[in-house]
Amino acid sequence: MHRHIAKFLRHLDAERNCSPHTIKAYREDLFSLADYLADEAGGTPNPDSITTVELRGYVAALSEAGFAKASIARRLASVRSFYRFGQRDGWAKTNPAAPLRNPRKGRKLPHFLTTSEISRLLSAPLQKGKAKSKLSSRDQALLETLYSAGLRVSEVVGMDDGDLDFDQGILRVRGKGRKERIAPIGSYACRALQKWLAVRELSPKEESGRAAPVFTNRFGTRLTTRSIGRMLEKYIQESGLDGRTSPHTLRHSFATHLLDRGADIRSVQELLGHKSLVTTQIYTHVSTSSLRKVYEKAHPRAG
């Protein structure tokens, strides 16, 4: 089974251009299944001999182990994709995961910050005693960019100098599945970025020119997503913000504030790089109060 999993992972990388993060998730999901089946059968089974009943037992085991419904649904999706590949590759006659339904799950509303909370967070790197630090300039530019363009952390980490166009006020963003999109960026973020780039120092191993990483650590090498998480945690504590706040909260806040101020949902979908409008619709909950005001103002029988 591990041989077929390895071939599937190579297919994801070479033919579907999946990101390393996505490939890692598939690997973990499929190895989890292989380990479960090996424990149940006393040895690694042939994947073509696995039945829907056995997979149903796997789902039940995940549920009993306390896995969230979203995690179980993701693992099922990985197994379905694995067997669809197996059918095309010729080693699987059927897809035993196809009949299985995902566990029903309620969608949690995303945590977001108010505009005043955003202002507190974005100004945190410039508090007294920090303003002259190079890393403080970097942190402010990073936070401004995340919020201004609604980026994922992986997207801001992967940004190179060649992705910035200050004249047009836009960024080239490489999103999930290595898909590219163009994102506008505001004047605050542009100024913060220019200030940071003026003092940034690159290590000899980093390329100069258009391929140089925009955000670097104290050693001049590309910043990591984990480093951003630690940095944000520090500023959250200093700002006295909700402990649920994460780097992704800035993306949630970006979408929430746009919709709350009248942006249409399809434009927000494009700005976020969502493939499906359904993914974007979760943000419409915050626009309820604004819609109520419009209704009360415009409808002749509202009052």
C-alpha positions as CSV (number, residue, x, y, z in Angstrom):
1,M,0.0,0.0,0.0
2,H,2.8,2.4,0.8
3,R,4.2,2.0,-2.7
4,H,0.8,3.1,-4.2
5,I,0.7,6.0,-1.7
6,A,4.2,7.1,-2.8
7,K,3.1,7.0,-6.5
8,F,0.0,9.0,-5.7
9,L,2.0,11.7,-3.9
10,R,4.4,12.0,-6.8
11,H,1.3,12.5,-9.0
12,L,0.1,15.3,-6.8
13,D,3.5,17.0,-7.0
14,A,4.3,16.5,-10.7
15,E,0.9,16.6,-12.4
16,R,-1.4,18.5,-10.1
17,N,1.1,21.0,-8.9
18,C,-0.1,20.7,-5.3
19,S,1.8,22.7,-2.6
20,P,4.2,20.9,-0.2
21,H,1.6,21.6,2.6
22,T,-1.2,19.8,0.7
23,I,1.0,16.9,-0.2
24,K,2.1,16.6,3.5
25,A,-1.6,16.5,4.5
26,Y,-2.4,13.7,2.0
27,R,0.6,11.7,3.2
28,E,-0.4,11.9,6.8
29,D,-4.1,11.0,6.0
30,L,-3.2,8.0,3.9
31,F,-0.5,6.7,6.2
32,S,-3.0,7.0,9.0
33,L,-5.3,4.7,7.1
34,A,-2.5,2.3,6.3
35,D,-1.5,2.1,9.9
36,Y,-5.1,1.5,11.0
37,L,-5.6,-1.3,8.4
38,A,-2.3,-2.9,9.3
39,D,-3.3,-3.0,13.0
40,E,-6.7,-4.5,12.1
41,A,-5.4,-7.1,9.6
42,G,-2.1,-7.8,11.3
43,G,-0.2,-6.7,8.3
44,T,-0.3,-4.1,5.5
45,P,-3.1,-5.0,3.1
46,N,-3.3,-4.7,-0.6
47,P,-5.3,-1.4,-1.2
48,D,-7.4,-3.1,-3.9
49,S,-8.7,-5.5,-1.3
50,I,-10.0,-2.9,1.1
51,T,-13.8,-2.7,1.4
52,T,-16.3,0.0,2.2
53,V,-17.1,-1.8,5.5
54,E,-13.4,-1.6,6.5
55,L,-13.3,2.1,5.7
56,R,-16.5,2.6,7.7
57,G,-14.7,1.0,10.6
58,Y,-11.8,3.5,10.1
59,V,-14.2,6.4,10.2
60,A,-15.8,5.1,13.4
61,A,-12.3,4.7,15.0
62,L,-11.4,8.3,14.2
63,S,-14.7,9.5,15.7
64,E,-14.1,7.4,18.9
65,A,-10.6,8.8,19.1
66,G,-12.0,12.3,19.3
67,F,-11.2,13.6,15.8
68,A,-13.2,16.6,14.7
69,K,-15.8,16.1,12.0
70,A,-13.8,18.4,9.7
71,S,-10.7,16.3,10.2
72,I,-12.6,13.1,9.4
73,A,-14.1,14.7,6.3
74,R,-10.7,15.7,5.1
75,R,-9.3,12.2,5.6
76,L,-12.2,10.7,3.7
77,A,-11.6,13.2,0.9
78,S,-7.9,12.1,0.8
79,V,-8.9,8.4,0.6
80,R,-11.4,9.1,-2.2
81,S,-8.8,11.0,-4.2
82,F,-6.3,8.2,-3.7
83,Y,-8.7,5.6,-5.0
84,R,-9.8,7.7,-8.0
85,F,-6.1,7.9,-8.9
86,G,-5.9,4.1,-8.4
87,Q,-8.7,3.5,-10.8
88,R,-7.0,5.6,-13.5
89,D,-3.7,4.0,-12.7
90,G,-5.2,0.5,-13.0
91,W,-4.6,-1.0,-9.6
92,A,-8.0,-0.3,-8.1
93,K,-11.2,-1.8,-9.6
94,T,-13.5,0.3,-7.5
95,N,-13.5,3.2,-5.1
96,P,-14.6,1.8,-1.7
97,A,-14.6,5.3,-0.2
98,A,-17.2,6.6,-2.7
99,P,-20.3,5.4,-0.9
100,L,-19.2,6.9,2.4
101,R,-20.8,10.3,3.4
102,N,-18.9,12.9,5.3
103,P,-20.0,13.5,8.9
104,R,-22.3,16.4,9.2
105,K,-20.6,19.4,10.6
106,G,-21.7,22.9,11.5
107,R,-19.6,25.7,10.2
108,K,-18.0,27.8,12.9
109,L,-18.1,31.5,12.3
110,P,-14.6,32.9,11.8
111,H,-13.1,35.0,14.6
112,F,-12.3,38.5,13.4
113,L,-11.1,41.8,14.9
114,T,-12.9,45.1,14.9
115,T,-11.4,48.0,13.0
116,S,-10.2,49.5,16.3
117,E,-8.6,46.2,17.4
118,I,-6.9,46.0,14.0
119,S,-5.5,49.5,14.5
120,R,-4.1,48.4,18.0
121,L,-2.5,45.3,16.5
122,L,-1.0,47.1,13.5
123,S,0.5,49.8,15.6
124,A,2.0,47.4,18.2
125,P,5.4,47.1,16.5
126,L,5.8,50.9,16.5
127,Q,5.3,51.4,20.3
128,K,7.8,53.4,22.2
129,G,11.2,51.7,22.3
130,K,10.6,49.6,19.2
131,A,10.2,52.1,16.4
132,K,13.9,52.2,15.4
133,S,14.3,48.4,15.3
134,K,14.7,46.8,11.8
135,L,12.6,43.9,12.9
136,S,9.9,46.2,14.2
137,S,9.8,47.7,10.7
138,R,9.5,44.3,9.2
139,D,6.8,43.2,11.6
140,Q,4.7,46.3,10.9
141,A,5.1,45.8,7.1
142,L,4.1,42.1,7.5
143,L,1.0,42.8,9.6
144,E,-0.1,45.6,7.3
145,T,0.4,43.4,4.2
146,L,-1.6,40.5,5.7
147,Y,-4.5,42.7,6.5
148,S,-4.3,45.0,3.5
149,A,-4.4,42.2,0.9
150,G,-6.2,39.5,2.9
151,L,-3.3,37.1,2.5
152,R,-2.7,33.6,3.9
153,V,0.5,33.3,5.9
154,S,2.0,30.9,3.4
155,E,1.3,33.5,0.7
156,V,3.1,36.3,2.5
157,V,6.0,34.0,3.3
158,G,6.5,33.1,-0.3
159,M,6.5,36.7,-1.6
160,D,9.5,37.9,-3.6
161,D,10.6,41.4,-4.5
162,G,9.4,40.8,-8.1
163,D,5.9,40.3,-6.8
164,L,5.6,43.9,-5.6
165,D,4.4,46.7,-7.9
166,F,4.3,49.9,-5.8
167,D,3.4,52.1,-8.8
168,Q,0.2,50.1,-9.4
169,G,-0.4,49.3,-5.7
170,I,-0.7,45.6,-6.4
171,L,0.9,42.3,-5.4
172,R,1.3,39.0,-7.3
173,V,0.2,36.3,-4.9
174,R,0.9,32.5,-5.3
175,G,-2.0,30.8,-3.5
176,K,-3.1,27.2,-2.9
177,G,-2.2,24.8,-5.6
178,R,0.4,27.3,-6.9
179,K,-2.4,29.4,-8.4
180,E,-1.5,33.0,-9.0
181,R,-3.7,36.0,-8.5
182,I,-3.3,39.8,-8.4
183,A,-4.2,41.5,-5.1
184,P,-4.5,45.3,-4.5
185,I,-2.6,46.7,-1.6
186,G,-3.3,49.9,0.3
187,S,-1.1,53.0,0.9
188,Y,-0.4,52.1,4.5
189,A,1.0,48.7,3.6
190,C,3.0,50.2,0.6
191,R,4.7,52.7,2.9
192,A,5.4,50.1,5.5
193,L,6.9,47.7,2.9
194,Q,9.1,50.4,1.4
195,K,10.4,51.4,4.9
196,W,11.2,47.7,5.6
197,L,12.9,47.0,2.3
198,A,15.1,50.1,2.8
199,V,16.7,48.5,5.9
200,R,16.4,44.8,5.0
201,E,19.6,42.8,4.7
202,L,19.8,39.6,2.8
203,S,22.1,36.6,3.6
204,P,24.6,35.6,0.8
205,K,22.5,32.4,0.1
206,E,19.4,34.4,-0.8
207,E,19.1,35.6,-4.4
208,S,19.2,39.3,-4.9
209,G,16.9,41.1,-7.4
210,R,13.4,40.0,-8.2
211,A,13.7,36.6,-6.5
212,A,14.8,38.0,-3.1
213,P,12.4,37.1,-0.3
214,V,10.4,40.2,0.9
215,F,10.3,39.1,4.5
216,T,13.4,37.7,6.2
217,N,14.5,36.8,9.7
218,R,17.4,38.3,11.6
219,F,19.8,36.1,9.6
220,G,18.6,37.5,6.3
221,T,16.9,34.3,5.2
222,R,13.3,33.8,4.3
223,L,10.9,34.0,7.2
224,T,8.8,30.9,8.1
225,T,5.1,30.6,8.9
226,R,6.0,29.4,12.4
227,S,8.1,32.5,13.0
228,I,5.1,34.7,12.0
229,G,2.9,32.8,14.4
230,R,5.3,33.5,17.3
231,M,5.7,37.1,16.3
232,L,1.9,37.7,16.1
233,E,1.4,35.9,19.5
234,K,3.7,38.5,21.1
235,Y,1.8,41.5,19.6
236,I,-1.5,40.0,20.5
237,Q,-0.5,39.8,24.2
238,E,0.9,43.3,24.1
239,S,-2.3,44.6,22.5
240,G,-4.6,42.8,25.0
241,L,-6.5,41.1,22.1
242,D,-8.6,37.9,22.2
243,G,-6.4,34.8,22.6
244,R,-8.2,33.2,19.6
245,T,-6.5,35.7,17.3
246,S,-4.1,34.0,14.8
247,P,-2.4,35.1,11.6
248,H,-5.5,33.9,9.7
249,T,-7.6,36.2,11.8
250,L,-6.2,39.1,9.7
251,R,-7.6,37.5,6.6
252,H,-10.9,36.9,8.3
253,S,-11.0,40.6,9.3
254,F,-10.1,41.7,5.8
255,A,-13.1,39.9,4.3
256,T,-15.4,40.9,7.1
257,H,-14.6,44.6,6.9
258,L,-15.0,44.6,3.1
259,L,-18.4,43.0,3.2
260,D,-19.6,45.1,6.1
261,R,-18.8,48.2,4.1
262,G,-20.7,47.2,1.0
263,A,-18.3,45.2,-1.1
264,D,-20.0,42.5,-3.2
265,I,-19.3,38.9,-2.3
266,R,-18.0,37.9,-5.7
267,S,-15.3,40.6,-5.6
268,V,-14.3,39.5,-2.1
269,Q,-14.2,35.9,-3.4
270,E,-11.7,37.0,-6.1
271,L,-9.6,39.0,-3.6
272,L,-9.4,36.0,-1.2
273,G,-8.6,33.6,-4.1
274,H,-11.5,31.3,-3.1
275,K,-12.4,28.7,-5.8
276,S,-15.9,28.4,-4.5
277,L,-18.3,31.2,-3.5
278,V,-19.6,28.9,-0.7
279,T,-16.3,29.3,1.1
280,T,-16.7,33.1,1.0
281,Q,-20.3,33.2,2.1
282,I,-19.4,32.4,5.7
283,Y,-18.3,36.0,6.1
284,T,-21.7,37.4,5.3
285,H,-22.8,36.9,8.9
286,V,-21.2,40.2,9.9
287,S,-23.1,42.1,7.3
288,T,-26.5,41.4,8.9
289,S,-26.5,44.7,10.9
290,S,-25.6,46.7,7.8
291,L,-28.3,44.9,5.7
292,R,-30.9,45.7,8.4
293,K,-30.0,49.4,8.3
294,V,-30.3,49.4,4.5
295,Y,-33.7,47.6,4.8
296,E,-35.0,50.0,7.4
297,K,-34.0,53.0,5.4
298,A,-35.2,51.8,2.0
299,H,-38.3,49.7,2.6
300,P,-41.6,51.7,2.9
301,R,-43.1,49.4,5.4
302,A,-40.0,48.7,7.5
303,G,-40.7,51.2,10.3
